[in-house]
Amino acid sequence: MRTVVTGGAGFIGSWLVDRLIKEGHEVIVVDNFSSGRVENLNKHLSNPRFKIIKADLKNLSDWSFMKNVEVVFHLAANPEVRVSSINPRVHFEENVLATFNVLEASRLYDVPYFVFTSSSTVYGEAKVMPTPEDYHPLEPISVYGASKLACENFIITYSKLYGIKGVIYRLANIIGGRSTHGVIWDFIHKLKKNPYCLEILGDGTQQKSYLHVSDCVEAMLYLFNKVKDLIKDYEVFNIGNDDWVRVIEIADIVVEEMGLKDVKYTFKPMTPDGRGWPGDVKLMLLDISKAKKYGWRPKLSSKKAIRRAAREILEYLSKGKQL
C-alpha cells in the first residue's frame, strides 16, 4: 500500500512506520517535529519506499503527496492530557483543526481509508467497567478527550457523507520505548533527580489499563486488515488490556527496575477525590472483546508492559540521551 502516517516521527507513529516498512508498504511521514524525533526514523532514511515531509498540518497548503494514497494513519496530535486544563486552545488546534485538514485532503484526493488514533478519554468517567465501544453517553472530562471525540464525529460524518471508510481506535494508555511523556517517563525523570523521594501526582489509587506500543501497533494493523473490506461507513475499536494497575504499583515497578531501595513516596492530589490533575480520569478499563472476536489479543499484561517500557526508557537514557 501507499500510506501516509501523520505524526510518524512520534512515539506510536514511529513504531507504526517500522511495521509498515517491514511489511513492504510505501510510507510518507508528515510531522512538524514538535514532539516527534528524526532519530526515531533514522534507519529508514535511505529506503526508497520512505519519505519525510516536515509540515504543520494546521496550515499546510500543498497536499499533493496525498495523490494515490490508499490509507491515511492519522496519529498527529498533542498527547499531553494535562495541557488542556491550562491551555485548551492547544488541543483544539493540534487535534481538531489538524484532523479536519487531513480529512479534507483525504476527501479531495479520494483516499479510501482513514485510520484514527482516538483515546479512552472520550468515555469520561464511565459507569460501566470494562467500558464497551457502544457505551453512552460519551462525556469527556478533559479538553483533550473532547477534542478526540470531536475528531471522531468529523470522521464519522466524512465516512457517511463522502464515502471515506473510517477506522477509529480508542486507545488505553500506550507505553514503551521512544515515549517522552507519561507516568513512567515522569517517574524516571523524578528519580534521576532525587533517588530517595518520589512525588506521585494524585493519591496513588488511580487505576488504569496499560498496553505496550508493540501490542498497540499489532492491533492497529491486524484489525484494519480484518475489517477494511467489510466496512460500510466506519468501525470503532477499543485497544487496551484485560487488566489494570494502580499508579502506586507503577511506582513500585519503576523503582525496582532502577535498582533503588527505600524510596519515600509523597502524594500530590489535585482534587478532593485524589486525581493527579483536573480532568484526570481516575478509573479506566476498556472492554476489548470486540477486537478479540476478530482474533487480536494483547501479548503483554499491563504490569509486564510497564516493566518492559521502564527498561526500554532506561536503556535509551543509558546511551547518553537527555530527559
C-alpha positions in Angstrom: 0.0 0.0 0.0 0.9 3.6 -0.4 0.3 5.1 3.1 0.6 8.4 4.9 1.4 8.5 8.6 0.8 11.8 10.2 2.9 12.2 13.4 5.1 9.4 12.1 8.2 10.6 13.9 6.5 10.4 17.2 6.2 7.6 19.8 3.4 5.4 18.4 3.8 6.8 14.9 7.4 5.7 14.5 6.6 2.1 15.8 3.8 2.0 13.2 6.2 3.2 10.4 8.7 0.5 11.4 6.0 -2.1 11.0 4.6 -0.7 7.7 8.1 -0.6 6.2 8.8 -4.2 7.4 5.6 -5.4 5.6 6.8 -3.8 2.4 4.5 -0.7 2.2 5.4 2.7 0.9 5.3 5.2 3.7 5.1 9.0 3.7 5.6 10.6 7.1 4.2 14.1 7.8 5.4 15.6 11.0 6.1 19.1 12.4 8.6 17.6 14.9 7.1 19.4 17.8 7.4 16.2 19.8 8.5 13.7 17.1 12.2 13.0 16.5 14.0 12.3 13.3 16.2 9.8 15.2 13.1 7.6 15.6 13.2 7.1 11.8 16.9 7.2 11.0 17.0 3.6 9.8 14.5 4.3 7.1 16.1 7.4 5.6 17.8 5.6 2.8 14.8 3.4 2.0 13.3 4.3 -1.4 9.8 3.4 0.0 10.1 6.0 2.7 9.7 9.8 2.6 9.5 12.5 5.3 7.7 15.8 4.8 8.2 18.4 7.5 5.0 20.3 7.7 2.4 21.7 10.1 -1.0 20.2 9.4 -2.7 23.3 10.8 -1.7 25.4 7.9 -0.3 23.1 5.2 -1.0 24.4 1.7 0.4 21.7 -0.6 -1.3 18.3 -0.1 -0.2 16.8 -3.4 1.6 13.9 -1.6 -1.9 12.5 -0.9 -2.3 11.6 -4.6 -2.8 7.8 -5.0 -2.6 7.2 -1.2 -4.6 4.2 -0.1 -4.8 4.8 3.6 -4.0 7.7 6.0 -3.0 6.7 9.5 -3.7 9.9 11.4 -1.7 9.9 14.6 -0.6 13.6 14.8 -1.9 15.2 17.9 -0.7 16.9 21.1 -0.7 13.9 23.5 -0.4 15.8 26.8 -3.8 15.5 28.5 -2.7 17.8 31.4 -2.0 20.6 28.9 -5.7 21.0 28.1 -6.6 22.1 31.7 -4.1 25.0 31.3 -4.2 25.9 27.6 -7.2 24.3 25.9 -6.6 26.0 22.6 -3.6 23.7 22.0 -5.8 20.7 21.8 -8.4 22.4 19.6 -5.7 23.5 17.1 -3.3 20.5 17.2 -6.1 17.8 17.4 -9.4 19.1 15.9 -8.2 21.6 13.3 -5.3 19.3 12.1 -7.7 16.4 11.9 -10.2 18.4 9.8 -7.5 19.5 7.4 -6.3 15.9 6.9 -9.8 14.7 6.4 -10.4 17.4 3.8 -7.2 16.5 2.0 -8.3 12.8 2.1 -11.6 13.8 0.5 -10.1 16.0 -2.2 -7.6 13.2 -3.2 -10.1 10.4 -2.9 -8.2 8.5 -0.2 -10.4 5.4 0.5 -9.4 4.7 4.1 -8.8 6.9 7.2 -7.4 5.4 10.4 -7.5 7.5 13.5 -6.0 7.0 17.0 -8.6 8.3 19.4 -8.5 7.8 23.2 -10.2 6.2 26.1 -10.7 9.7 27.5 -13.8 10.1 25.2 -15.7 7.9 27.7 -15.1 10.4 30.5 -16.0 8.8 33.9 -17.7 5.7 32.5 -20.1 3.9 34.9 -19.6 0.6 33.1 -16.2 -1.2 33.6 -14.8 -2.6 31.4 -16.2 0.0 29.0 -17.5 -1.2 25.6 -17.4 0.8 22.4 -21.2 1.4 22.4 -21.2 2.9 25.9 -23.2 6.2 26.2 -23.3 9.0 27.0 -19.8 10.0 25.9 -19.0 12.8 28.3 -15.2 13.6 28.3 -14.0 15.5 31.4 -10.9 17.0 29.7 -10.5 19.2 26.7 -8.1 16.5 25.3 -11.0 14.0 25.5 -13.4 16.4 24.0 -11.0 17.1 21.1 -10.7 13.4 20.3 -14.4 13.0 20.4 -14.9 15.9 18.1 -12.4 14.3 15.7 -14.3 11.0 15.9 -17.5 12.8 14.9 -15.8 14.5 11.9 -14.6 11.1 10.7 -18.0 9.5 11.1 -19.6 12.4 9.1 -17.0 12.2 6.4 -17.5 8.5 6.2 -21.2 8.8 5.8 -21.1 11.9 3.5 -18.1 11.3 1.3 -17.6 7.6 1.5 -14.2 7.6 3.2 -14.1 4.4 5.2 -13.0 5.2 8.8 -11.4 3.1 11.5 -11.3 4.7 14.9 -9.1 3.2 17.7 -9.8 4.2 21.2 -6.5 3.6 22.9 -5.8 2.9 26.6 -2.5 4.2 28.0 0.1 3.2 25.4 3.7 2.9 26.8 7.1 1.8 25.6 10.4 2.9 24.1 10.6 6.3 22.4 7.9 7.7 24.6 8.8 11.0 26.1 5.8 11.7 28.3 3.5 9.9 30.7 3.7 8.4 34.1 6.7 6.1 33.6 8.8 8.8 31.9 7.8 11.2 34.7 8.8 8.8 37.5 12.2 8.0 35.9 12.8 11.7 35.4 12.0 12.5 39.1 14.0 9.6 40.5 17.0 10.5 38.4 16.9 13.9 40.1 16.2 12.5 43.6 16.6 8.7 44.1 15.3 8.9 47.7 11.9 10.5 47.2 9.2 10.2 44.5 6.4 12.7 44.2 3.3 11.0 42.8 0.6 13.1 41.3 -2.8 12.1 42.9 -3.3 9.8 45.8 -1.8 6.8 44.1 -5.1 4.9 43.8 -5.8 5.9 40.2 -6.3 2.6 38.4 -5.9 2.3 34.6 -5.1 -0.1 31.8 -1.7 0.0 30.0 -0.7 -1.5 26.7 2.8 -1.8 25.2 3.2 0.0 22.0 4.2 -3.2 20.1 0.8 -4.7 21.0 -0.9 -1.4 20.0 0.6 -1.3 16.5 -0.1 -5.0 16.1 -3.7 -4.4 16.9 -4.0 -1.4 14.6 -2.7 -3.2 11.5 -4.3 -6.5 12.3 -7.8 -5.1 12.8 -7.5 -2.7 9.8 -6.7 -5.7 7.5 -9.5 -7.7 9.0 -12.2 -5.1 8.5 -11.2 -2.9 5.6 -13.1 -4.9 3.0 -16.2 -5.2 5.4 -16.6 -1.6 6.4 -19.8 0.1 5.4 -19.0 3.5 6.8 -16.8 3.2 9.9 -15.7 1.0 12.7 -14.7 1.8 16.3 -12.4 -0.5 18.3 -11.1 -0.3 21.9 -7.4 -1.1 22.1 -6.2 -1.9 25.6 -5.5 -4.6 28.0 -7.5 -7.1 30.0 -6.3 -5.8 33.3 -5.4 -2.5 35.1 -3.0 -1.3 37.7 -2.8 1.4 40.3 -0.3 4.3 40.0 1.5 3.2 43.1 2.1 -0.2 41.6 3.7 1.6 38.6 6.0 3.5 41.0 7.0 0.2 42.6 7.9 -1.3 39.3 9.9 1.7 38.2 11.8 1.9 41.5 12.6 -1.8 41.2 13.8 -1.5 37.6 16.1 1.4 38.6 17.6 -0.7 41.3 16.6 1.7 44.1 15.7 1.0 47.7 13.9 2.8 50.5 12.3 5.4 48.2 9.8 7.5 50.1 6.6 8.3 48.2 4.9 11.6 48.6 1.4 12.2 47.1 0.1 15.3 45.5 -3.7 15.1 44.9 -5.0 17.9 42.8 -8.7 17.3 43.6 -10.6 16.2 46.7 -11.0 12.7 45.4 -7.3 12.2 44.7 -6.8 12.8 41.0 -3.5 13.8 39.5 -4.8 16.9 37.8 -8.2 18.4 36.9 -9.6 16.4 34.1 -7.7 13.2 35.0 -9.9 10.1 34.7 -9.3 8.2 37.9 -10.5 4.7 36.7 -10.2 3.3 33.1 -10.5 -0.2 31.8 -11.6 -0.8 28.2 -13.7 -3.7 27.1 -11.6 -5.3 24.3 -14.0 -8.2 23.5 -14.8 -6.8 20.0 -11.2 -6.8 19.0 -10.8 -10.3 20.4 -13.7 -11.5 18.3 -11.6 -10.6 15.2 -8.7 -12.6 16.6 -6.5 -10.0 18.3 -5.4 -10.0 21.9 -2.5 -8.4 23.8 0.7 -10.3 24.4 1.8 -8.4 27.5 -0.3 -7.7 30.6 -0.4 -4.2 32.0 2.3 -4.9 34.6 4.6 -6.7 32.0 4.1 -3.8 29.6 5.0 -1.3 32.3 8.1 -3.3 33.2 9.2 -3.6 29.6 8.5 0.1 29.0 10.6 1.1 32.0 13.5 -1.0 30.8 13.3 0.5 27.3 13.3 4.1 28.5 16.2 3.4 30.9 18.2 1.8 28.1 17.5 4.8 25.9 18.8 7.1 28.7 21.8 4.9 29.3 23.0 5.8 25.8 23.5 9.4 26.8 20.1 10.7 25.7 18.6 13.6 27.6 15.4 13.6 29.6 
